[in-house]
Amino acid sequence: MTTMEKYEILINHLEETLQLAERLSRHLKPGDVLCLEGDLGAGKTSFTKGIAKGLGVEETVKSPTFTIIREYEGKEFPLYHMDVYRLKDSREDLGFDEYFHGDGVTVVEWAHLIEDQLPDQYLAIRFFIAGENRRRLFFEPRGERYKSLCKEFFHEYFGH
């Protein structure tokens, strides 16, 4: 049994959240799935905006709370942004598989609500409020693809 790898970052302001996500987006490829969890107002949608910017999305990214899934066209591939917070039934078939195994990057807010539909491998990112503008983020890779992605990204981000 292997222990779960976990990476932690302390964010001091919103702009830092956006920059972190934008930098992470450079390591993403079609078929990647990011599952965002955490406190209300902790920065999940802001993080997604940073991912979108890094992917070259020109539209304004909005929380898909009432539509559940929003699609954005990036320069090289699309971004699929899901917010499943208001989903009535986790077994409801909205074609999640088509997104998870599709031609774009998928970001899921409140992913634990559809845990039974998530792919076997994904990157879980947990957001916690650590002060007025401070956030503590935990990156938890699930599967070899995401372990490699985290090692590469954190080596670049922290320079060691």
C-alpha positions in Angstrom: 0.0 0.0 0.0 1.4 3.4 -0.9 0.7 6.5 1.0 -1.1 9.3 -0.7 1.1 12.1 -2.0 -0.1 15.5 -1.0 1.3 18.9 -1.8 0.5 22.1 0.1 0.6 25.7 -1.0 -0.3 28.8 1.1 -1.9 31.5 -1.1 -1.8 35.1 0.2 -4.2 36.9 -2.2 -6.6 36.3 -5.1 -4.1 37.3 -7.7 -1.8 34.6 -6.5 -4.6 32.0 -6.9 -5.1 33.1 -10.5 -1.3 33.0 -11.2 -0.9 29.5 -9.7 -3.8 28.1 -11.7 -2.6 29.7 -14.9 0.9 28.2 -14.4 -0.7 24.8 -13.7 -2.7 25.0 -16.9 0.6 24.8 -18.9 1.0 21.2 -17.6 -2.6 20.1 -18.5 -3.6 18.1 -21.6 -6.9 16.9 -23.0 -8.6 14.3 -20.8 -7.2 15.8 -17.6 -9.7 16.1 -14.7 -9.3 18.5 -11.7 -11.7 18.0 -8.8 -12.0 21.0 -6.6 -13.3 20.8 -3.0 -13.4 23.1 -0.1 -14.9 26.0 1.8 -17.5 28.2 0.2 -15.7 31.3 -1.1 -12.3 29.7 -0.8 -11.4 30.3 -4.5 -12.5 27.3 -6.5 -14.1 29.4 -9.3 -11.3 31.9 -9.2 -8.8 29.0 -9.6 -10.9 27.8 -12.6 -10.6 31.3 -14.1 -6.8 31.1 -13.9 -6.9 27.7 -15.6 -9.1 29.2 -18.3 -6.8 32.1 -18.8 -3.8 29.8 -19.2 -5.7 27.7 -21.7 -6.4 30.8 -23.8 -10.1 31.0 -23.0 -11.3 34.5 -24.0 -14.8 34.3 -22.6 -15.6 35.4 -19.0 -15.7 32.3 -16.8 -18.7 32.2 -14.6 -19.7 29.7 -12.0 -21.9 27.1 -13.7 -24.0 26.7 -10.5 -27.4 26.6 -12.2 -26.4 25.2 -15.6 -24.1 22.6 -14.0 -21.7 22.4 -17.0 -20.2 25.3 -19.0 -18.0 24.7 -22.0 -15.3 27.2 -23.1 -13.1 27.1 -26.2 -9.4 27.4 -25.4 -6.6 28.0 -27.9 -5.6 24.3 -28.2 -8.5 22.5 -26.5 -11.7 23.2 -24.6 -12.3 23.7 -20.9 -15.3 22.0 -19.3 -16.3 23.6 -16.0 -18.7 21.8 -13.8 -20.3 22.8 -10.6 -22.3 19.9 -9.3 -23.3 21.5 -6.0 -27.0 21.8 -6.9 -27.2 18.4 -8.7 -30.3 16.7 -7.2 -29.2 13.1 -7.8 -25.6 12.0 -8.1 -26.6 9.1 -10.3 -28.2 11.4 -12.9 -26.6 10.8 -16.2 -25.5 14.1 -17.7 -22.8 12.5 -19.8 -19.9 13.2 -17.4 -17.9 10.3 -19.0 -17.9 12.1 -22.3 -16.3 15.1 -20.7 -13.9 13.2 -18.4 -12.6 11.2 -21.4 -13.1 13.9 -24.0 -10.9 16.3 -25.9 -10.6 19.0 -23.2 -9.7 19.6 -19.6 -12.5 19.2 -17.0 -12.7 21.1 -13.8 -15.4 19.8 -11.3 -16.4 21.9 -8.3 -17.9 19.9 -5.4 -16.7 16.7 -7.0 -17.5 14.5 -4.0 -21.2 14.8 -4.9 -20.5 12.7 -8.0 -17.7 10.6 -6.6 -19.3 7.4 -8.0 -19.0 8.9 -11.6 -15.5 10.3 -11.4 -12.7 8.6 -13.4 -10.2 6.4 -11.6 -7.4 9.0 -12.0 -7.7 12.8 -11.4 -6.1 15.6 -9.4 -8.0 16.6 -6.3 -7.4 20.1 -5.1 -8.8 21.1 -1.7 -9.3 24.8 -0.7 -9.4 26.0 2.9 -9.8 29.6 4.1 -6.7 30.4 6.3 -7.4 34.1 6.9 -9.0 37.1 5.3 -7.2 36.7 2.0 -5.2 33.6 2.7 -6.0 30.2 1.4 -4.4 26.8 2.0 -4.5 24.5 -1.0 -3.8 20.8 -0.9 -3.0 19.0 -4.2 -3.8 15.2 -4.0 -2.9 13.3 -7.2 -4.9 10.1 -7.8 -3.1 8.0 -10.3 0.3 8.0 -12.1 -0.6 10.8 -14.6 -1.3 13.2 -11.8 1.6 12.1 -9.6 3.9 13.0 -12.5 2.0 16.3 -13.2 2.4 17.3 -9.5 6.1 16.5 -9.4 6.7 18.4 -12.6 4.6 21.4 -11.6 5.8 21.7 -8.0 9.4 21.3 -9.1 8.8 24.3 -11.5 6.8 26.3 -9.0 9.2 25.9 -6.1 12.4 25.4 -8.1 13.5 22.3 -6.3 
